[in-house]
């Protein structure tokens, strides 16, 4: 079949209707394989954040089979490098490009403006374009449960080796502390309401030497549990070496040598990646800000350690089931900050906008946010 060259007026009319359409991806041609590219912060075997993303990629590949072609680039650390890698993928004609860390937000936003025909998805950020959405898992739900478990077991002087002072990390610390306080109340353990979780800063996503050092300093100050937040399990392993309990982060710390870990909060990106690509394939993708928790298998807890009593396991799993049905109490009021100011009122919950931009600590956290 042949088509005649459209006249200028008709072309202008067509352009008007295209621009007036809501922001969503066009469906690929029948039988067309989706080409998906991923920009990764560390190596795929970093034992934490990037390993979890790679696990998610592999999950997606198993779900979609030959419908998807995947490429990824590891060790992309700076915004300048991210911009270069993202632009190269766009020039190569990839259908969707995933930026898997907050650091890439500005770079991806810039490149997305240059390639309107490509779909861009940025992890943990807040900027969007008609062809750029965001996605994140509700880390706070897993954190709340991990803290609840620790409180039920009577841990009241936790030491947290934090990484970078961005909203994702801050709300994780806050949610863990809120869960910890709930568990301590239920277990009727006496505690200092202003100091149940002491935070020190690594100022890096991974730094094995300093992670170990900071964990040992916290242990030396008589903290009874070490909360790992880095991409490697070194702070958890340091706790185990000193006979102190630990809770891992991102992936199962016990799998990487921290046998004393009570549990680990885990990121499960696979269902989210599969959902996004399927929406692109079906032409129904929109530039949403996706935020997925237990209800969509976005987060989880690793198998419990031997030290966790059966009664505690049962309580934690019961609360997890409620959260999976939509009853998310991780930031339910009343919540006050370190200064005693009410941040979330009784009967309310912190909105997603607040969670995604959080820059304050709840009462119970000892430590300050770096400038």
Rosetta blueprint (number, residue, H / E / L):
1 X L
2 X L
3 X L
4 X L
5 X L
6 X L
7 X L
8 X H
9 X H
10 X H
11 X H
12 X H
13 X H
14 X H
15 X H
16 X H
17 X H
18 X H
19 X H
20 X H
21 X L
22 X L
23 X L
24 X E
25 X L
26 X L
27 X L
28 X L
29 X L
30 X L
31 X L
32 X L
33 X L
34 X E
35 X E
36 X E
37 X E
38 X E
39 X E
40 X L
41 X L
42 X L
43 X L
44 X L
45 X L
46 X L
47 X L
48 X L
49 X H
50 X H
51 X H
52 X H
53 X H
54 X H
55 X H
56 X H
57 X H
58 X H
59 X H
60 X H
61 X H
62 X H
63 X H
64 X H
65 X H
66 X H
67 X H
68 X E
69 X E
70 X E
71 X E
72 X E
73 X E
74 X L
75 X L
76 X L
77 X L
78 X L
79 X H
80 X H
81 X H
82 X H
83 X H
84 X H
85 X H
86 X H
87 X H
88 X H
89 X H
90 X H
91 X H
92 X L
93 X L
94 X L
95 X L
96 X E
97 X E
98 X E
99 X E
100 X L
101 X L
102 X H
103 X H
104 X H
105 X H
106 X H
107 X H
108 X H
109 X H
110 X H
111 X H
112 X H
113 X H
114 X H
115 X L
116 X L
117 X L
118 X L
119 X E
120 X E
121 X E
122 X E
123 X E
124 X L
125 X L
126 X L
127 X L
128 X L
129 X E
130 X L
131 X L
132 X E
133 X E
134 X E
135 X E
136 X E
137 X E
138 X L
139 X H
140 X H
141 X H
142 X H
143 X H
144 X H
145 X H
146 X H
147 X H
148 X H
149 X H
150 X H
151 X H
152 X H
153 X L
154 X L
155 X L
156 X L
157 X L
158 X E
159 X E
160 X E
161 X E
162 X E
163 X L
164 X L
165 X L
166 X L
167 X H
168 X H
169 X H
170 X H
171 X H
172 X H
173 X H
174 X H
175 X H
176 X H
177 X H
178 X H
179 X H
180 X H
181 X H
182 X H
183 X H
184 X H
185 X H
186 X H
187 X H
188 X L
189 X L
190 X L
191 X L
192 X L
193 X L
194 X L
195 X L
196 X L
197 X E
198 X E
199 X E
200 X E
201 X E
202 X L
203 X L
204 X L
205 X L
206 X L
207 X L
208 X H
209 X H
210 X H
211 X H
212 X H
213 X H
214 X H
215 X H
216 X H
217 X H
218 X H
219 X H
220 X H
221 X L
222 X L
223 X L
224 X L
225 X E
226 X E
227 X E
228 X E
229 X L
230 X L
231 X L
232 X L
233 X L
234 X H
235 X H
236 X H
237 X H
238 X H
239 X H
240 X H
241 X H
242 X L
243 X L
244 X L
245 X E
246 X E
247 X E
248 X E
249 X E
250 X E
251 X L
252 X L
253 X H
254 X H
255 X H
256 X H
257 X L
258 X L
259 X L
260 X L
261 X E
262 X E
263 X E
264 X E
265 X E
266 X E
267 X E
268 X L
269 X L
270 X H
271 X H
272 X H
273 X H
274 X H
275 X H
276 X H
277 X H
278 X H
279 X H
280 X H
281 X H
282 X L
283 X L
284 X L
285 X L
286 X E
287 X L
288 X L
289 X E
290 X E
291 X E
292 X E
293 X L
294 X H
295 X H
296 X H
297 X L
298 X L
299 X E
300 X E
301 X E
302 X L
303 X L
304 X L
305 X L
306 X L
307 X L
308 X L
309 X L
310 X H
311 X H
312 X H
313 X H
314 X H
315 X H
316 X H
317 X H
318 X H
319 X H
320 X H
321 X H
322 X H
323 X H
324 X H
325 X L
326 X L
327 X L
328 X L
329 X L
330 X L
331 X L
332 X E
333 X L
334 X L
335 X E
336 X E
337 X E
338 X L
339 X L
340 X L
341 X L
342 X E
343 X E
344 X E
345 X L
346 X L
347 X L
348 X L
349 X E
350 X L
351 X L
352 X H
353 X H
354 X H
355 X H
356 X L
357 X L
358 X L
359 X L
360 X L
361 X L
362 X E
363 X L
364 X L
365 X E
366 X E
367 X L
368 X L
369 X L
370 X L
371 X L
